Amino acid sequence: MNRFDYIRAETLGAAVGAEGAFLAGGTNLLDLMKIGVATPERLVDISHLPLDRIEESGGGLRIGAMVRNSDIARDAQVLARYPALAEALLSGASAQLRNAATTGGNVMQATRCSYFQDPLSPCNRREPGSGCGALGGVTRNHAVLGWTEGCIAVHPSDMCVALAAYDAVVEITGPGGLREVAMEEFHPLPDAEGAGTPPLMPGEIITHIRLPDPGPLARHARYVKLRERTSFAFAIVSAAAALAIEDGTITEARLALGGVAARPWRCRKAEAALKGLPATPENLARAAELATEGARPSGDNAAKIPLAQRIALRALDRAAAGTPDRLPALPASVFAGDDNG
């Protein structure tokens, strides 16, 4: 780890425009510093900023950027109205990490691409213009949607997949004032050179995540995650699904995939295909097939495409059955039962 300066920002005004890397929970940044991928000359500690509340906002919720992941997952309003978000959060990392990780940090976490994390490998995301070591390498966990010859990395967050399905909005404050970005669009897809436009400009900071009123989506929402072991592993593929069902007919559908692209992948065509139809196995299966439309392998990961379809179908099927009163003992796992734990 290189030498660095440390300052603490006590107010949002002091943090905005500050030069250096923002330090909140530190669960990602410190790891990257230890392996030599992140080498900031200054850390700006923002962990004491007054952004640690979950509040009612316009019929929905507004979550401060410093709220810990475990606190969101156990919040009564989140459990009652955004259960797929709670399920996604409880499927991520370990209890110790969830107790430290913050909302803003989760949104900003870096890809877990092993070539990005190896300073000796070329990586356009880490060093623009150096190439992509993953192309032609071991790519079983890499992108099948939205990738380019410049970068095939995926975004690792579980939380962001559920937030995208719920139409969450990221509130950002910077030297130019307040701006808002839909979660679905926040994480840039790679351009031909691989890097893409950074989600934050210098001096900007995420202050809140705003969730709109879920309405009838509240009680038909699930998150399902396929991973190599049942805890403390990133998703091979995952899916967040939410349905509004009235008199047996789907009036609104939400579906987002994780582990398949550099951002949570909202499946608009699949959603449109479900609207106005009953939640039959045939209709759900057709939507799950549409979820990966345009997908192509980026190496030896062709299996991800049918896996994503199956996980999407599992999430839709569980959402159609209704959110259980209590999350299963293995939240978000494909092995979790749906019998209220």
Secondary structure, DSSP 8 states (H G I E B T S, - for coil): ----EEEE--SHHHHTT-SSEEESS-TTHHHHHHTTS---SEEEE-TTSS---EEEETTEEEEETT-BHHHHHT-HHHHHH-HHHHHHHHTSS-HHHHHH-BHHHHHH-----TTTT-TTS-BTTTSTTS-BSSTTS--TTS-SSS-BTTB------SHHHHHHHTT-EEEEEETTEEEEEEHHHHS----TTS----SS-TT-EEEEEEE---GGGGGSEEEEEE-SSSSS---SEEEEEEEEEETTEEEEEEEEEESSSSS-EE-HHHHHHHTTSB--HHHHHHHHHHTTTT---SSS-TTHHHHHHHHHHHHHHHHHH---SS--SSTTBTT--SS--
